[in-house]
Amino acid sequence: MAVHRPLPLRRMFGFAGAGIAAFFLAWAVVGLVPGIPSLLDVFGMPGIRVPAAITIGGLLTAAVGFHEF
């Protein structure tokens, strides 16, 4: 049986989605350092759902891009 390889465009979407999620993860970790604005400083408590939604969208995009990889 032949091995199914994802399309290069789909793989690119996977890396892009993982990059988006990694960016917000890195920002959350680096934001713990004093002097660097955290996600809460920039978006506030009510607005924290904006980066959360972008991160979840990136993770879903990565899941679609890396499906059957």
PDB file of N, H, CA, C and O in Angstrom:
ATOM      1  N   MET A   1       0.840  -1.171   0.000  1.00  0.00           N
ATOM      2  CA  MET A   1       0.000   0.000   0.000  1.00  0.00           C
ATOM      3  C   MET A   1       0.889   1.240   0.000  1.00  0.00           C
ATOM      4  O   MET A   1       1.885   1.299   0.721  1.00  0.00           O
ATOM      5  N   ALA A   2       0.531   2.201  -0.793  1.00  0.00           N
ATOM      6  H   ALA A   2      -0.278   2.153  -1.379  1.00  0.00           H
ATOM      7  CA  ALA A   2       1.323   3.422  -0.928  1.00  0.00           C
ATOM      8  C   ALA A   2       1.150   4.307   0.304  1.00  0.00           C
ATOM      9  O   ALA A   2       0.083   4.352   0.917  1.00  0.00           O
ATOM     10  N   VAL A   3       2.211   4.995   0.644  1.00  0.00           N
ATOM     11  H   VAL A   3       3.078   4.959   0.146  1.00  0.00           H
ATOM     12  CA  VAL A   3       2.178   5.918   1.775  1.00  0.00           C
ATOM     13  C   VAL A   3       1.612   7.242   1.292  1.00  0.00           C
ATOM     14  O   VAL A   3       2.061   7.795   0.289  1.00  0.00           O
ATOM     15  N   HIS A   4       0.626   7.739   2.013  1.00  0.00           N
ATOM     16  H   HIS A   4       0.261   7.289   2.828  1.00  0.00           H
ATOM     17  CA  HIS A   4       0.002   9.010   1.648  1.00  0.00           C
ATOM     18  C   HIS A   4       0.825  10.150   2.229  1.00  0.00           C
ATOM     19  O   HIS A   4       1.028  10.211   3.442  1.00  0.00           O
ATOM     20  N   ARG A   5       1.297  11.043   1.385  1.00  0.00           N
ATOM     21  H   ARG A   5       1.132  10.993   0.400  1.00  0.00           H
ATOM     22  CA  ARG A   5       2.063  12.205   1.824  1.00  0.00           C
ATOM     23  C   ARG A   5       1.196  13.445   1.663  1.00  0.00           C
ATOM     24  O   ARG A   5       0.557  13.616   0.625  1.00  0.00           O
ATOM     25  N   PRO A   6       1.162  14.313   2.670  1.00  0.00           N
ATOM     26  CA  PRO A   6       0.346  15.522   2.540  1.00  0.00           C
ATOM     27  C   PRO A   6       0.919  16.464   1.485  1.00  0.00           C
ATOM     28  O   PRO A   6       2.115  16.448   1.192  1.00  0.00           O
ATOM     29  N   LEU A   7       0.059  17.257   0.941  1.00  0.00           N
ATOM     30  H   LEU A   7      -0.912  17.270   1.179  1.00  0.00           H
ATOM     31  CA  LEU A   7       0.479  18.224  -0.059  1.00  0.00           C
ATOM     32  C   LEU A   7       1.407  19.258   0.569  1.00  0.00           C
ATOM     33  O   LEU A   7       1.266  19.570   1.752  1.00  0.00           O
ATOM     34  N   PRO A   8       2.351  19.794  -0.198  1.00  0.00           N
ATOM     35  CA  PRO A   8       3.254  20.802   0.365  1.00  0.00           C
ATOM     36  C   PRO A   8       2.511  22.031   0.892  1.00  0.00           C
ATOM     37  O   PRO A   8       2.927  22.624   1.888  1.00  0.00           O
ATOM     38  N   LEU A   9       1.424  22.414   0.237  1.00  0.00           N
ATOM     39  H   LEU A   9       1.086  21.932  -0.572  1.00  0.00           H
ATOM     40  CA  LEU A   9       0.658  23.561   0.709  1.00  0.00           C
ATOM     41  C   LEU A   9       0.019  23.261   2.062  1.00  0.00           C
ATOM     42  O   LEU A   9      -0.022  24.115   2.947  1.00  0.00           O
ATOM     43  N   ARG A  10      -0.472  22.049   2.206  1.00  0.00           N
ATOM     44  H   ARG A  10      -0.439  21.355   1.487  1.00  0.00           H
ATOM     45  CA  ARG A  10      -1.077  21.663   3.475  1.00  0.00           C
ATOM     46  C   ARG A  10      -0.036  21.621   4.586  1.00  0.00           C
ATOM     47  O   ARG A  10      -0.311  22.032   5.714  1.00  0.00           O
ATOM     48  N   ARG A  11       1.142  21.133   4.275  1.00  0.00           N
ATOM     49  H   ARG A  11       1.366  20.799   3.359  1.00  0.00           H
ATOM     50  CA  ARG A  11       2.219  21.114   5.261  1.00  0.00           C
ATOM     51  C   ARG A  11       2.617  22.534   5.645  1.00  0.00           C
ATOM     52  O   ARG A  11       2.943  22.801   6.802  1.00  0.00           O
ATOM     53  N   MET A  12       2.590  23.450   4.668  1.00  0.00           N
ATOM     54  H   MET A  12       2.326  23.233   3.728  1.00  0.00           H
ATOM     55  CA  MET A  12       2.900  24.848   4.952  1.00  0.00           C
ATOM     56  C   MET A  12       1.873  25.437   5.923  1.00  0.00           C
ATOM     57  O   MET A  12       2.230  26.194   6.826  1.00  0.00           O
ATOM     58  N   PHE A  13       0.597  25.087   5.733  1.00  0.00           N
ATOM     59  H   PHE A  13       0.307  24.473   5.000  1.00  0.00           H
ATOM     60  CA  PHE A  13      -0.428  25.533   6.674  1.00  0.00           C
ATOM     61  C   PHE A  13      -0.161  24.971   8.068  1.00  0.00           C
ATOM     62  O   PHE A  13      -0.389  25.652   9.068  1.00  0.00           O
ATOM     63  N   GLY A  14       0.314  23.752   8.135  1.00  0.00           N
ATOM     64  H   GLY A  14       0.499  23.199   7.323  1.00  0.00           H
ATOM     65  CA  GLY A  14       0.636  23.160   9.432  1.00  0.00           C
ATOM     66  C   GLY A  14       1.731  23.921  10.146  1.00  0.00           C
ATOM     67  O   GLY A  14       1.618  24.208  11.338  1.00  0.00           O
ATOM     68  N   PHE A  15       2.791  24.250   9.426  1.00  0.00           N
ATOM     69  H   PHE A  15       2.883  24.016   8.458  1.00  0.00           H
ATOM     70  CA  PHE A  15       3.883  25.003  10.042  1.00  0.00           C
ATOM     71  C   PHE A  15       3.458  26.423  10.395  1.00  0.00           C
ATOM     72  O   PHE A  15       3.887  26.962  11.415  1.00  0.00           O
ATOM     73  N   ALA A  16       2.623  27.029   9.563  1.00  0.00           N
ATOM     74  H   ALA A  16       2.274  26.590   8.735  1.00  0.00           H
ATOM     75  CA  ALA A  16       2.141  28.381   9.863  1.00  0.00           C
ATOM     76  C   ALA A  16       1.276  28.377  11.125  1.00  0.00           C
ATOM     77  O   ALA A  16       1.418  29.253  11.978  1.00  0.00           O
ATOM     78  N   GLY A  17       0.396  27.407  11.242  1.00  0.00           N
ATOM     79  H   GLY A  17       0.281  26.696  10.548  1.00  0.00           H
ATOM     80  CA  GLY A  17      -0.444  27.315  12.435  1.00  0.00           C
ATOM     81  C   GLY A  17       0.366  27.043  13.686  1.00  0.00           C
ATOM     82  O   GLY A  17       0.103  27.620  14.741  1.00  0.00           O
ATOM     83  N   ALA A  18       1.349  26.166  13.572  1.00  0.00           N
ATOM     84  H   ALA A  18       1.562  25.697  12.715  1.00  0.00           H
ATOM     85  CA  ALA A  18       2.209  25.891  14.723  1.00  0.00           C
ATOM     86  C   ALA A  18       3.033  27.123  15.089  1.00  0.00           C
ATOM     87  O   ALA A  18       3.298  27.371  16.266  1.00  0.00           O
ATOM     88  N   GLY A  19       3.432  27.888  14.088  1.00  0.00           N
ATOM     89  H   GLY A  19       3.216  27.687  13.133  1.00  0.00           H
ATOM     90  CA  GLY A  19       4.183  29.115  14.359  1.00  0.00           C
ATOM     91  C   GLY A  19       3.350  30.156  15.082  1.00  0.00           C
ATOM     92  O   GLY A  19       3.842  30.841  15.978  1.00  0.00           O
ATOM     93  N   ILE A  20       2.090  30.275  14.692  1.00  0.00           N
ATOM     94  H   ILE A  20       1.690  29.719  13.963  1.00  0.00           H
ATOM     95  CA  ILE A  20       1.191  31.218  15.372  1.00  0.00           C
ATOM     96  C   ILE A  20       1.019  30.819  16.832  1.00  0.00           C
ATOM     97  O   ILE A  20       1.101  31.662  17.725  1.00  0.00           O
ATOM     98  N   ALA A  21       0.783  29.544  17.070  1.00  0.00           N
ATOM     99  H   ALA A  21       0.717  28.859  16.344  1.00  0.00           H
ATOM    100  CA  ALA A  21       0.613  29.078  18.444  1.00  0.00           C
ATOM    101  C   ALA A  21       1.906  29.235  19.241  1.00  0.00           C
ATOM    102  O   ALA A  21       1.869  29.597  20.416  1.00  0.00           O
ATOM    103  N   ALA A  22       3.044  28.964  18.610  1.00  0.00           N
ATOM    104  H   ALA A  22       3.073  28.670  17.655  1.00  0.00           H
ATOM    105  CA  ALA A  22       4.331  29.095  19.302  1.00  0.00           C
ATOM    106  C   ALA A  22       4.624  30.553  19.647  1.00  0.00           C
ATOM    107  O   ALA A  22       5.211  30.837  20.691  1.00  0.00           O
ATOM    108  N   PHE A  23       4.219  31.475  18.776  1.00  0.00           N
ATOM    109  H   PHE A  23       3.743  31.244  17.928  1.00  0.00           H
ATOM    110  CA  PHE A  23       4.436  32.895  19.054  1.00  0.00           C
ATOM    111  C   PHE A  23       3.729  33.318  20.342  1.00  0.00           C
ATOM    112  O   PHE A  23       4.325  33.970  21.199  1.00  0.00           O
ATOM    113  N   PHE A  24       2.460  32.943  20.471  1.00  0.00           N
ATOM    114  H   PHE A  24       1.976  32.414  19.775  1.00  0.00           H
ATOM    115  CA  PHE A  24       1.721  33.347  21.666  1.00  0.00           C
ATOM    116  C   PHE A  24       2.193  32.597  22.903  1.00  0.00           C
ATOM    117  O   PHE A  24       2.142  33.143  24.005  1.00  0.00           O
ATOM    118  N   LEU A  25       2.646  31.368  22.747  1.00  0.00           N
ATOM    119  H   LEU A  25       2.687  30.924  21.851  1.00  0.00           H
ATOM    120  CA  LEU A  25       3.224  30.647  23.882  1.00  0.00           C
ATOM    121  C   LEU A  25       4.508  31.329  24.340  1.00  0.00           C
ATOM    122  O   LEU A  25       4.729  31.510  25.538  1.00  0.00           O
ATOM    123  N   ALA A  26       5.350  31.704  23.387  1.00  0.00           N
ATOM    124  H   ALA A  26       5.170  31.556  22.414  1.00  0.00           H
ATOM    125  CA  ALA A  26       6.594  32.390  23.744  1.00  0.00           C
ATOM    126  C   ALA A  26       6.301  33.735  24.401  1.00  0.00           C
ATOM    127  O   ALA A  26       6.974  34.115  25.359  1.00  0.00           O
ATOM    128  N   TRP A  27       5.308  34.453  23.896  1.00  0.00           N
ATOM    129  H   TRP A  27       4.762  34.143  23.118  1.00  0.00           H
ATOM    130  CA  TRP A  27       4.949  35.740  24.485  1.00  0.00           C
ATOM    131  C   TRP A  27       4.448  35.552  25.919  1.00  0.00           C
ATOM    132  O   TRP A  27       4.759  36.358  26.796  1.00  0.00           O
ATOM    133  N   ALA A  28       3.681  34.499  26.155  1.00  0.00           N
ATOM    134  H   ALA A  28       3.429  33.844  25.442  1.00  0.00           H
ATOM    135  CA  ALA A  28       3.179  34.243  27.505  1.00  0.00           C
ATOM    136  C   ALA A  28       4.326  33.944  28.467  1.00  0.00           C
ATOM    137  O   ALA A  28       4.301  34.386  29.616  1.00  0.00           O
ATOM    138  N   VAL A  29       5.324  33.204  28.012  1.00  0.00           N
ATOM    139  H   VAL A  29       5.345  32.845  27.079  1.00  0.00           H
ATOM    140  CA  VAL A  29       6.456  32.863  28.874  1.00  0.00           C
ATOM    141  C   VAL A  29       7.368  34.071  29.071  1.00  0.00           C
ATOM    142  O   VAL A  29       7.778  34.361  30.195  1.00  0.00           O
ATOM    143  N   VAL A  30       7.686  34.772  27.991  1.00  0.00           N
ATOM    144  H   VAL A  30       7.353  34.536  27.078  1.00  0.00           H
ATOM    145  CA  VAL A  30       8.575  35.933  28.086  1.00  0.00           C
ATOM    146  C   VAL A  30       7.895  37.067  28.852  1.00  0.00           C
ATOM    147  O   VAL A  30       8.573  37.883  29.475  1.00  0.00           O
ATOM    148  N   GLY A  31       6.579  37.123  28.812  1.00  0.00           N
ATOM    149  H   GLY A  31       6.028  36.460  28.305  1.00  0.00           H
ATOM    150  CA  GLY A  31       5.850  38.155  29.537  1.00  0.00           C
ATOM    151  C   GLY A  31       5.978  38.046  31.042  1.00  0.00           C
ATOM    152  O   GLY A  31       5.621  38.980  31.760  1.00  0.00           O
ATOM    153  N   LEU A  32       6.478  36.929  31.531  1.00  0.00           N
ATOM    154  H   LEU A  32       6.768  36.170  30.948  1.00  0.00           H
ATOM    155  CA  LEU A  32       6.704  36.783  32.968  1.00  0.00           C
ATOM    156  C   LEU A  32       7.938  37.549  33.433  1.00  0.00           C
ATOM    157  O   LEU A  32       8.099  37.796  34.628  1.00  0.00           O
ATOM    158  N   VAL A  33       8.802  37.923  32.507  1.00  0.00           N
ATOM    159  H   VAL A  33       8.672  37.722  31.536  1.00  0.00           H
ATOM    160  CA  VAL A  33      10.008  38.684  32.835  1.00  0.00           C
ATOM    161  C   VAL A  33       9.600  40.129  33.143  1.00  0.00           C
ATOM    162  O   VAL A  33       8.842  40.731  32.382  1.00  0.00           O
ATOM    163  N   PRO A  34      10.090  40.680  34.238  1.00  0.00           N
ATOM    164  CA  PRO A  34       9.736  42.076  34.543  1.00  0.00           C
ATOM    165  C   PRO A  34      10.227  43.026  33.449  1.00  0.00           C
ATOM    166  O   PRO A  34      11.336  42.882  32.934  1.00  0.00           O
ATOM    167  N   GLY A  35       9.391  43.984  33.112  1.00  0.00           N
ATOM    168  H   GLY A  35       8.490  44.101  33.530  1.00  0.00           H
ATOM    169  CA  GLY A  35       9.745  44.974  32.102  1.00  0.00           C
ATOM    170  C   GLY A  35       9.245  44.643  30.711  1.00  0.00           C
ATOM    171  O   GLY A  35       9.275  45.502  29.829  1.00  0.00           O
ATOM    172  N   ILE A  36       8.788  43.428  30.491  1.00  0.00           N
ATOM    173  H   ILE A  36       8.764  42.730  31.207  1.00  0.00           H
ATOM    174  CA  ILE A  36       8.246  43.033  29.190  1.00  0.00           C
ATOM    175  C   ILE A  36       6.734  42.896  29.353  1.00  0.00           C
ATOM    176  O   ILE A  36       6.274  42.169  30.234  1.00  0.00           O
ATOM    177  N   PRO A  37       5.958  43.584  28.520  1.00  0.00           N
ATOM    178  CA  PRO A  37       4.498  43.521  28.698  1.00  0.00           C
ATOM    179  C   PRO A  37       3.954  42.115  28.436  1.00  0.00           C
ATOM    180  O   PRO A  37       4.290  41.474  27.440  1.00  0.00           O
ATOM    181  N   SER A  38       3.121  41.665  29.342  1.00  0.00           N
ATOM    182  H   SER A  38       2.849  42.186  30.151  1.00  0.00           H
ATOM    183  CA  SER A  38       2.521  40.342  29.194  1.00  0.00           C
ATOM    184  C   SER A  38       1.249  40.442  28.356  1.00  0.00           C
ATOM    185  O   SER A  38       0.821  41.530  27.971  1.00  0.00           O
ATOM    186  N   LEU A  39       0.664  39.292  28.086  1.00  0.00           N
ATOM    187  H   LEU A  39       1.011  38.408  28.399  1.00  0.00           H
ATOM    188  CA  LEU A  39      -0.589  39.272  27.338  1.00  0.00           C
ATOM    189  C   LEU A  39      -1.684  40.027  28.085  1.00  0.00           C
ATOM    190  O   LEU A  39      -2.507  40.703  27.469  1.00  0.00           O
ATOM    191  N   LEU A  40      -1.693  39.913  29.406  1.00  0.00           N
ATOM    192  H   LEU A  40      -1.024  39.363  29.907  1.00  0.00           H
ATOM    193  CA  LEU A  40      -2.702  40.624  30.193  1.00  0.00           C
ATOM    194  C   LEU A  40      -2.477  42.128  30.169  1.00  0.00           C
ATOM    195  O   LEU A  40      -3.438  42.897  30.165  1.00  0.00           O
ATOM    196  N   ASP A  41      -1.219  42.558  30.153  1.00  0.00           N
ATOM    197  H   ASP A  41      -0.438  41.933  30.156  1.00  0.00           H
ATOM    198  CA  ASP A  41      -0.938  43.996  30.079  1.00  0.00           C
ATOM    199  C   ASP A  41      -1.418  44.586  28.758  1.00  0.00           C
ATOM    200  O   ASP A  41      -1.925  45.708  28.726  1.00  0.00           O
ATOM    201  N   VAL A  42      -1.265  43.850  27.688  1.00  0.00           N
ATOM    202  H   VAL A  42      -0.853  42.939  27.714  1.00  0.00           H
ATOM    203  CA  VAL A  42      -1.613  44.369  26.366  1.00  0.00           C
ATOM    204  C   VAL A  42      -3.115  44.268  26.100  1.00  0.00           C
ATOM    205  O   VAL A  42      -3.730  45.229  25.639  1.00  0.00           O
ATOM    206  N   PHE A  43      -3.701  43.115  26.388  1.00  0.00           N
ATOM    207  H   PHE A  43      -3.202  42.334  26.763  1.00  0.00           H
ATOM    208  CA  PHE A  43      -5.100  42.888  26.029  1.00  0.00           C
ATOM    209  C   PHE A  43      -6.066  43.099  27.188  1.00  0.00           C
ATOM    210  O   PHE A  43      -7.256  43.311  26.956  1.00  0.00           O
ATOM    211  N   GLY A  44      -5.593  43.048  28.418  1.00  0.00           N
ATOM    212  H   GLY A  44      -4.626  42.876  28.607  1.00  0.00           H
ATOM    213  CA  GLY A  44      -6.478  43.162  29.572  1.00  0.00           C
ATOM    214  C   GLY A  44      -7.219  41.856  29.812  1.00  0.00           C
ATOM    215  O   GLY A  44      -7.197  40.949  28.980  1.00  0.00           O
ATOM    216  N   MET A  45      -7.870  41.778  30.955  1.00  0.00           N
ATOM    217  H   MET A  45      -7.888  42.515  31.631  1.00  0.00           H
ATOM    218  CA  MET A  45      -8.572  40.542  31.303  1.00  0.00           C
ATOM    219  C   MET A  45      -9.738  40.247  30.347  1.00  0.00           C
ATOM    220  O   MET A  45      -9.882  39.102  29.918  1.00  0.00           O
ATOM    221  N   PRO A  46     -10.575  41.234  29.997  1.00  0.00           N
ATOM    222  CA  PRO A  46     -11.666  40.903  29.064  1.00  0.00           C
ATOM    223  C   PRO A  46     -11.171  40.587  27.652  1.00  0.00           C
ATOM    224  O   PRO A  46     -11.815  39.828  26.927  1.00  0.00           O
ATOM    225  N   GLY A  47     -10.042  41.157  27.260  1.00  0.00           N
ATOM    226  H   GLY A  47      -9.519  41.773  27.848  1.00  0.00           H
ATOM    227  CA  GLY A  47      -9.556  40.959  25.902  1.00  0.00           C
ATOM    228  C   GLY A  47      -8.627  39.777  25.727  1.00  0.00           C
ATOM    229  O   GLY A  47      -8.115  39.556  24.630  1.00  0.00           O
ATOM    230  N   ILE A  48      -8.396  39.008  26.787  1.00  0.00           N
ATOM    231  H   ILE A  48      -8.812  39.188  27.679  1.00  0.00           H
ATOM    232  CA  ILE A  48      -7.471  37.877  26.688  1.00  0.00           C
ATOM    233  C   ILE A  48      -8.020  36.793  25.765  1.00  0.00           C
ATOM    234  O   ILE A  48      -7.283  35.916  25.316  1.00  0.00           O
ATOM    235  N   ARG A  49      -9.318  36.862  25.488  1.00  0.00           N
ATOM    236  H   ARG A  49      -9.917  37.575  25.853  1.00  0.00           H
ATOM    237  CA  ARG A  49      -9.886  35.855  24.585  1.00  0.00           C
ATOM    238  C   ARG A  49      -9.438  36.060  23.141  1.00  0.00           C
ATOM    239  O   ARG A  49      -9.514  35.129  22.338  1.00  0.00           O
ATOM    240  N   VAL A  50      -8.974  37.256  22.796  1.00  0.00           N
ATOM    241  H   VAL A  50      -8.912  38.012  23.448  1.00  0.00           H
ATOM    242  CA  VAL A  50      -8.492  37.507  21.431  1.00  0.00           C
ATOM    243  C   VAL A  50      -7.237  36.675  21.140  1.00  0.00           C
ATOM    244  O   VAL A  50      -7.232  35.925  20.164  1.00  0.00           O
ATOM    245  N   PRO A  51      -6.164  36.779  21.955  1.00  0.00           N
ATOM    246  CA  PRO A  51      -5.012  35.914  21.662  1.00  0.00           C
ATOM    247  C   PRO A  51      -5.317  34.433  21.876  1.00  0.00           C
ATOM    248  O   PRO A  51      -4.721  33.575  21.225  1.00  0.00           O
ATOM    249  N   ALA A  52      -6.241  34.132  22.785  1.00  0.00           N
ATOM    250  H   ALA A  52      -6.725  34.829  23.315  1.00  0.00           H
ATOM    251  CA  ALA A  52      -6.618  32.727  22.975  1.00  0.00           C
ATOM    252  C   ALA A  52      -7.293  32.182  21.718  1.00  0.00           C
ATOM    253  O   ALA A  52      -7.023  31.055  21.303  1.00  0.00           O
ATOM    254  N   ALA A  53      -8.165  32.977  21.119  1.00  0.00           N
ATOM    255  H   ALA A  53      -8.385  33.893  21.457  1.00  0.00           H
ATOM    256  CA  ALA A  53      -8.844  32.536  19.897  1.00  0.00           C
ATOM    257  C   ALA A  53      -7.859  32.403  18.738  1.00  0.00           C
ATOM    258  O   ALA A  53      -7.964  31.474  17.937  1.00  0.00           O
ATOM    259  N   ILE A  54      -6.909  33.323  18.649  1.00  0.00           N
ATOM    260  H   ILE A  54      -6.824  34.077  19.299  1.00  0.00           H
ATOM    261  CA  ILE A  54      -5.904  33.238  17.582  1.00  0.00           C
ATOM    262  C   ILE A  54      -5.035  31.997  17.776  1.00  0.00           C
ATOM    263  O   ILE A  54      -4.707  31.307  16.811  1.00  0.00           O
ATOM    264  N   THR A  55      -4.664  31.716  19.022  1.00  0.00           N
ATOM    265  H   THR A  55      -4.930  32.277  19.806  1.00  0.00           H
ATOM    266  CA  THR A  55      -3.848  30.534  19.310  1.00  0.00           C
ATOM    267  C   THR A  55      -4.603  29.256  18.988  1.00  0.00           C
ATOM    268  O   THR A  55      -4.040  28.344  18.383  1.00  0.00           O
ATOM    269  N   ILE A  56      -5.858  29.175  19.379  1.00  0.00           N
ATOM    270  H   ILE A  56      -6.315  29.916  19.870  1.00  0.00           H
ATOM    271  CA  ILE A  56      -6.650  27.980  19.083  1.00  0.00           C
ATOM    272  C   ILE A  56      -6.841  27.830  17.580  1.00  0.00           C
ATOM    273  O   ILE A  56      -6.800  26.718  17.054  1.00  0.00           O
ATOM    274  N   GLY A  57      -7.048  28.940  16.892  1.00  0.00           N
ATOM    275  H   GLY A  57      -7.081  29.843  17.320  1.00  0.00           H
ATOM    276  CA  GLY A  57      -7.137  28.877  15.433  1.00  0.00           C
ATOM    277  C   GLY A  57      -5.848  28.375  14.807  1.00  0.00           C
ATOM    278  O   GLY A  57      -5.877  27.600  13.850  1.00  0.00           O
ATOM    279  N   GLY A  58      -4.717  28.815  15.344  1.00  0.00           N
ATOM    280  H   GLY A  58      -4.693  29.444  16.120  1.00  0.00           H
ATOM    281  CA  GLY A  58      -3.433  28.324  14.851  1.00  0.00           C
ATOM    282  C   GLY A  58      -3.246  26.843  15.106  1.00  0.00           C
ATOM    283  O   GLY A  58      -2.729  26.119  14.255  1.00  0.00           O
ATOM    284  N   LEU A  59      -3.667  26.391  16.277  1.00  0.00           N
ATOM    285  H   LEU A  59      -4.087  26.979  16.969  1.00  0.00           H
ATOM    286  CA  LEU A  59      -3.552  24.964  16.585  1.00  0.00           C
ATOM    287  C   LEU A  59      -4.466  24.121  15.703  1.00  0.00           C
ATOM    288  O   LEU A  59      -4.085  23.031  15.276  1.00  0.00           O
ATOM    289  N   LEU A  60      -5.663  24.616  15.432  1.00  0.00           N
ATOM    290  H   LEU A  60      -5.973  25.501  15.779  1.00  0.00           H
ATOM    291  CA  LEU A  60      -6.562  23.889  14.532  1.00  0.00           C
ATOM    292  C   LEU A  60      -6.013  23.857  13.109  1.00  0.00           C
ATOM    293  O   LEU A  60      -6.121  22.846  12.415  1.00  0.00           O
ATOM    294  N   THR A  61      -5.425  24.967  12.682  1.00  0.00           N
ATOM    295  H   THR A  61      -5.336  25.789  13.246  1.00  0.00           H
ATOM    296  CA  THR A  61      -4.806  25.001  11.360  1.00  0.00           C
ATOM    297  C   THR A  61      -3.643  24.017  11.282  1.00  0.00           C
ATOM    298  O   THR A  61      -3.470  23.330  10.275  1.00  0.00           O
ATOM    299  N   ALA A  62      -2.848  23.953  12.345  1.00  0.00           N
ATOM    300  H   ALA A  62      -2.988  24.511  13.163  1.00  0.00           H
ATOM    301  CA  ALA A  62      -1.740  22.999  12.375  1.00  0.00           C
ATOM    302  C   ALA A  62      -2.255  21.563  12.357  1.00  0.00           C
ATOM    303  O   ALA A  62      -1.657  20.696  11.720  1.00  0.00           O
ATOM    304  N   ALA A  63      -3.353  21.312  13.049  1.00  0.00           N
ATOM    305  H   ALA A  63      -3.838  22.017  13.567  1.00  0.00           H
ATOM    306  CA  ALA A  63      -3.913  19.958  13.059  1.00  0.00           C
ATOM    307  C   ALA A  63      -4.376  19.545  11.666  1.00  0.00           C
ATOM    308  O   ALA A  63      -4.179  18.402  11.255  1.00  0.00           O
ATOM    309  N   VAL A  64      -4.987  20.468  10.948  1.00  0.00           N
ATOM    310  H   VAL A  64      -5.147  21.397  11.282  1.00  0.00           H
ATOM    311  CA  VAL A  64      -5.418  20.166   9.579  1.00  0.00           C
ATOM    312  C   VAL A  64      -4.200  19.997   8.674  1.00  0.00           C
ATOM    313  O   VAL A  64      -4.170  19.107   7.824  1.00  0.00           O
ATOM    314  N   GLY A  65      -3.207  20.847   8.858  1.00  0.00           N
ATOM    315  H   GLY A  65      -3.231  21.570   9.548  1.00  0.00           H
ATOM    316  CA  GLY A  65      -2.028  20.786   8.005  1.00  0.00           C
ATOM    317  C   GLY A  65      -1.196  19.534   8.208  1.00  0.00           C
ATOM    318  O   GLY A  65      -0.602  19.020   7.261  1.00  0.00           O
ATOM    319  N   PHE A  66      -1.148  19.042   9.434  1.00  0.00           N
ATOM    320  H   PHE A  66      -1.631  19.460  10.204  1.00  0.00           H
ATOM    321  CA  PHE A  66      -0.330  17.865   9.725  1.00  0.00           C
ATOM    322  C   PHE A  66      -1.142  16.576   9.806  1.00  0.00           C
ATOM    323  O   PHE A  66      -0.618  15.543  10.222  1.00  0.00           O
ATOM    324  N   HIS A  67      -2.409  16.623   9.417  1.00  0.00           N
ATOM    325  H   HIS A  67      -2.836  17.462   9.080  1.00  0.00           H
ATOM    326  CA  HIS A  67      -3.232  15.418   9.439  1.00  0.00           C
ATOM    327  C   HIS A  67      -2.633  14.375   8.502  1.00  0.00           C
ATOM    328  O   HIS A  67      -2.356  14.667   7.338  1.00  0.00           O
ATOM    329  N   GLU A  68      -2.435  13.174   9.002  1.00  0.00           N
ATOM    330  H   GLU A  68      -2.659  12.937   9.947  1.00  0.00           H
ATOM    331  CA  GLU A  68      -1.839  12.053   8.264  1.00  0.00           C
ATOM    332  C   GLU A  68      -0.446  12.389   7.758  1.00  0.00           C
ATOM    333  O   GLU A  68      -0.087  12.036   6.634  1.00  0.00           O
ATOM    334  N   PHE A  69       0.333  13.064   8.576  1.00  0.00           N
ATOM    335  H   PHE A  69       0.042  13.351   9.488  1.00  0.00           H
ATOM    336  CA  PHE A  69       1.687  13.444   8.171  1.00  0.00           C
ATOM    337  C   PHE A  69       2.636  12.297   8.342  1.00  0.00           C
ATOM    338  O   PHE A  69       3.825  12.430   8.051  1.00  0.00           O
TER     339      PHE A  69
END
